[in-house]
Amino acid sequence: MARYSDLVNRHNLKGKPEEKHPQRPGIVCLDWRANRVTLLARCDAHSAASKQLYEVCDRLQRITDEDLGALGGTLHSDLFYNMATTICGDDELLLKSNCLASAQSFKDSTDHQRVRNRDLLQGLLTTLVYEVYTHGEVEFIQPLYREWFEQHMGVPRDKTRFVVAWVTVYVGGTERNHLRECATLLANHVAYQSN
């Protein structure tokens, strides 16, 4: 079985994130990490290590799809919009000029680690920390939001569920499963690297 480092070196998969696709020069790699992991898995297609790499990609994609609401139903960005416009009365909250510089800096940093950093392990660890934070945050704020909307924002009780849906969608199994998925894919990735 080919070793991880041998595959990386043999197939020159350590390029910059803005590089062109190695096999299709006309295509720019937008999600270069998943692309490189998939290419790496194809290099040793019938090995157990390759299967582990595909599993890492599958788990990462599942988390992303669920975070976006891409698996059906309402997109999570629309749920956030419903909540934000209820709070503010308009969509001004969505303007970047209303974002705290420190919050934008944190988002930029985590996006870089999760999407653009060439070190897949660093991206996976950042994803795990992100999922721990998100799980704790939504479990804590969901009941507070419900009460706040009903008692202080004047949202009728029968509409509160609709308004708080952006928070509620992450409560319970969703984020807990993301946490479990992240831990599993980290273990798979580390196991692959040691082969």
Secondary structure, 3 states (H helix, E strand, C coil): CCCHHHHHHHCCCCCCCCCECCCCCCCECCCHHHHHHHHHHHHCCCCHHHHHHHHHHHHHHHHHHHHHCCCCCCCHHHHHHHHHHHHHCCCHHHCHHHCCHHHHHHHHHHHHHHHHCCCHHHHHHHHHHHHHHHHHHHHHHHHHHHHHHHHCCCCCHHHHHHHCHHHHCCCCHHHHHHHHHHHHHHHHHHHHHHC
